[in-house]
């Protein structure tokens, strides 16, 4: 299975003045941890300082939209603006309709957050048919070199914040 990512950025981006939030679900923790690590690695490679990457967790992917909204509001109340937010979650299809309901509603809610919060919110939700697909997209595949989509989300956050942000 070939899993490709974002590809080359269209220009060089300097994220050294950015504050990026990552809100991640704790469900499917092995996959989530790899995706978060990939996002952080890419953010740092684009100049985002470790102290400007703020992490928070929520129980599962369904809680991501509300968690992201409150996370951004709480940071603002503390006097901190986030230049972009990456919600990270994993949904894996099971034998019931649960997957369809959660993936559809969570996707729509995440999509609406950028406009509502006036902040780039990157779509960091894997919706996979199998655990093997999710592992591959997190860069975990028994010795094979696979692509970690968290890296793409980190790059997208920096690009959107630099191109369209307030810095």
URCOR-V512827 format. One record per backbone hydrogen bond with DSSP energy under -1.0 kcal/mol. NH is the residue of the N-H (numbers start at 1). CO is the residue of the C=O. Records with the same first field share a line. If there is no record, write none. Layout:
BEGIN
NH = CO + CO
END
This chain:
BEGIN
15 = 46
18 = 15
20 = 52
21 = 84
22 = 54
23 = 86
24 = 56
25 = 88
26 = 58
32 = 28
33 = 29
34 = 30
35 = 31
36 = 32
37 = 33
38 = 34
39 = 35
40 = 36
41 = 37
42 = 38
43 = 39
44 = 40
45 = 41
46 = 42
47 = 44
48 = 43
52 = 49
53 = 50
54 = 20
56 = 22
58 = 24
64 = 61
67 = 63
68 = 64
69 = 65
70 = 66
71 = 67
72 = 68
73 = 69
74 = 70
75 = 71
76 = 72
77 = 73
78 = 74
79 = 76
80 = 75
83 = 19
85 = 120
86 = 21
88 = 23
89 = 124
91 = 126
93 = 128
101 = 97
102 = 98
103 = 99
104 = 100
105 = 101
106 = 102
107 = 103
108 = 104
109 = 105
110 = 106
111 = 107
112 = 108
116 = 112
117 = 113
118 = 114
119 = 114
122 = 85
124 = 122
126 = 89
128 = 91
134 = 130
135 = 131
136 = 132
137 = 133
138 = 134
139 = 136
140 = 135
144 = 141
149 = 137
151 = 148
153 = 149
154 = 150
155 = 151
156 = 152
157 = 153
158 = 154
159 = 155
160 = 156
161 = 157
162 = 158
163 = 159
164 = 160
165 = 161
END
